[in-house]
């Protein structure tokens, strides 16, 4: 890494940090951290990287909740994460409906690129953790590596994802497993020898 630019772990929100709801998370009362997520975020805070949430929130564009409500949820979420010893360096969300064909809604990479520009993040050394095919496509479009977690829609999406999309993607059980893998990867990449990929179960198989 250069002295200026930093790497990041990009996190999808619903299905990675908190429980997905078919009817959207419409208030803080409906926001429920997934088991182990706060502990995983605490561990992530100890890594040398930015921690950035990138989330599709078409619930705004659909007129179901206001932008203010989503930002209230994000403020409280961040407070709870900080209380648990974690940190969030920034949250980027797309308020648009799919029909609006914006550039920020994942699988577009606009959110990641906006965050990278604002926080001076080096995308090529960054990793996106998500539960959906759109997260993986967005990560690859931005030049990041990707981890798919089996929480949220992860199991369903992993099963139907084309192998070309899934190629090089590490599938983790949950956020804790994803963070553990990244911690190993980055520890290993700071060592003099190149990480051998795939063969060693102790190494991180992120592609
Ligand atoms: Zn958008």
Boltz pocket constraint, residues with backbone or C-beta under 6 A from the ligand:
constraints:
  - pocket:
      binder: B
      contacts: [[A, 94], [A, 95], [A, 96], [A, 102], [A, 103], [A, 104], [A, 105]]
      max_distance: 6.0
